[in-house]
Amino acid sequence: MSYDLWKLGTYAGYAESGWFWTELREGEKGLVHPEKDCTHSDCPQSGTDHRHQPTMEQREEMQSYITRYLTSKFESEEAEKGRRADISELRRMTELELDDHLPRTALGSTLKD
């Protein structure tokens, strides 16, 4: 698994659990959960008990992590299936080629049989 796919999967896991990215200050983002108190020291409301609620845009951003991860995972699995099918076909062809080189008996079967 590539690092990018692993990272995307990590973010998808956060998203699935309800976490979302929010801007704490200009250029600084942090993961927060709507049911947990914010503990980021960079948050302008730091020092007070508060929670962040996701906007529709933030929900869509987090959903996109899940969608992209599942799409990438599916494509990766399909590619792996294709590679395995190719390997199986090569093995089958190699076995046929090897069988062609074995001496045949009078009845036409190979000595391998």
DAURGI-V421405 format. One record per residue. N is the residue number from 1. SS is DSSP state (a for helix, b for strand, c for the rest). PSI is psi in degrees with one decimal (999 if undefined). OMEGA is omega in radians with two decimals (none if undefined). Layout:
BEGIN
n=N ss=SS psi=PSI omega=OMEGA
n=N ss=SS psi=PSI omega=OMEGA
END
This chain:
BEGIN
n=1 ss=c psi=133.5 omega=-3.14
n=2 ss=c psi=160.2 omega=3.12
n=3 ss=a psi=-41.1 omega=-3.12
n=4 ss=a psi=-42.8 omega=3.13
n=5 ss=a psi=-38.7 omega=3.09
n=6 ss=a psi=-45.8 omega=-3.13
n=7 ss=a psi=-44.6 omega=3.11
n=8 ss=a psi=-40.3 omega=3.09
n=9 ss=a psi=-36.9 omega=3.10
n=10 ss=a psi=-47.3 omega=3.12
n=11 ss=a psi=-38.6 omega=3.11
n=12 ss=a psi=-38.4 omega=3.09
n=13 ss=a psi=-42.7 omega=3.06
n=14 ss=a psi=-46.5 omega=-3.11
n=15 ss=a psi=-43.1 omega=-3.13
n=16 ss=a psi=-29.8 omega=-3.14
n=17 ss=c psi=0.5 omega=3.07
n=18 ss=c psi=-1.7 omega=3.12
n=19 ss=b psi=153.2 omega=3.08
n=20 ss=b psi=156.9 omega=3.11
n=21 ss=b psi=136.1 omega=3.04
n=22 ss=b psi=150.8 omega=3.12
n=23 ss=b psi=118.9 omega=-3.12
n=24 ss=b psi=-37.8 omega=3.03
n=25 ss=b psi=173.9 omega=-3.06
n=26 ss=c psi=120.9 omega=3.11
n=27 ss=c psi=2.4 omega=-3.11
n=28 ss=b psi=116.5 omega=3.13
n=29 ss=b psi=155.5 omega=3.07
n=30 ss=b psi=154.1 omega=3.08
n=31 ss=b psi=130.6 omega=3.10
n=32 ss=b psi=161.8 omega=3.14
n=33 ss=b psi=135.7 omega=-3.09
n=34 ss=c psi=-18.0 omega=-3.13
n=35 ss=c psi=7.6 omega=-3.14
n=36 ss=c psi=143.4 omega=3.09
n=37 ss=c psi=141.3 omega=3.10
n=38 ss=c psi=131.8 omega=-3.14
n=39 ss=c psi=13.4 omega=-3.13
n=40 ss=c psi=125.5 omega=3.12
n=41 ss=c psi=-21.0 omega=3.12
n=42 ss=c psi=-8.8 omega=-3.10
n=43 ss=c psi=136.1 omega=3.12
n=44 ss=c psi=-23.8 omega=-3.14
n=45 ss=c psi=14.1 omega=-3.13
n=46 ss=c psi=139.8 omega=-3.14
n=47 ss=c psi=-11.3 omega=3.08
n=48 ss=c psi=149.3 omega=3.06
n=49 ss=c psi=117.5 omega=3.13
n=50 ss=c psi=162.0 omega=3.10
n=51 ss=c psi=150.7 omega=3.10
n=52 ss=c psi=141.1 omega=3.06
n=53 ss=c psi=134.1 omega=-3.09
n=54 ss=c psi=141.9 omega=3.01
n=55 ss=c psi=170.1 omega=3.10
n=56 ss=a psi=-39.9 omega=3.13
n=57 ss=a psi=-42.2 omega=3.13
n=58 ss=a psi=-37.9 omega=3.08
n=59 ss=a psi=-43.4 omega=3.13
n=60 ss=a psi=-39.6 omega=3.11
n=61 ss=a psi=-46.0 omega=-3.11
n=62 ss=a psi=-36.9 omega=3.09
n=63 ss=a psi=-33.2 omega=-3.14
n=64 ss=a psi=-31.7 omega=3.07
n=65 ss=a psi=-43.8 omega=-3.14
n=66 ss=a psi=-47.6 omega=-3.12
n=67 ss=a psi=-47.6 omega=-3.13
n=68 ss=a psi=-38.4 omega=3.13
n=69 ss=a psi=-48.3 omega=-3.12
n=70 ss=a psi=-38.4 omega=3.10
n=71 ss=a psi=-46.9 omega=3.14
n=72 ss=a psi=-41.9 omega=3.14
n=73 ss=a psi=-44.0 omega=3.13
n=74 ss=a psi=-47.0 omega=-3.14
n=75 ss=a psi=-39.6 omega=3.12
n=76 ss=a psi=-43.2 omega=3.13
n=77 ss=a psi=-39.2 omega=3.11
n=78 ss=a psi=-40.7 omega=3.11
n=79 ss=a psi=-40.3 omega=3.12
n=80 ss=a psi=-40.4 omega=3.08
n=81 ss=a psi=-42.4 omega=3.12
n=82 ss=a psi=-42.1 omega=3.11
n=83 ss=a psi=-43.2 omega=3.13
n=84 ss=a psi=-39.1 omega=3.11
n=85 ss=a psi=-40.8 omega=3.10
n=86 ss=a psi=-43.5 omega=3.14
n=87 ss=a psi=-43.3 omega=3.11
n=88 ss=a psi=-41.6 omega=3.13
n=89 ss=a psi=-41.2 omega=3.10
n=90 ss=a psi=-42.2 omega=3.11
n=91 ss=a psi=-44.2 omega=3.14
n=92 ss=a psi=-44.1 omega=-3.13
n=93 ss=a psi=-39.6 omega=3.12
n=94 ss=a psi=-41.9 omega=3.11
n=95 ss=a psi=-40.7 omega=3.10
n=96 ss=a psi=-42.0 omega=3.14
n=97 ss=a psi=-41.7 omega=3.12
n=98 ss=a psi=-40.7 omega=3.11
n=99 ss=a psi=-35.4 omega=-3.14
n=100 ss=a psi=-24.9 omega=-3.10
n=101 ss=a psi=-7.0 omega=3.13
n=102 ss=c psi=144.1 omega=3.10
n=103 ss=c psi=145.6 omega=-3.12
n=104 ss=b psi=148.7 omega=3.07
n=105 ss=c psi=177.7 omega=-3.14
n=106 ss=c psi=-27.3 omega=-3.13
n=107 ss=c psi=-3.5 omega=3.08
n=108 ss=c psi=-10.5 omega=3.11
n=109 ss=c psi=158.3 omega=-3.14
n=110 ss=b psi=162.1 omega=3.09
n=111 ss=c psi=-18.5 omega=3.12
n=112 ss=c psi=-34.8 omega=-3.11
n=113 ss=c psi=999 omega=none
END
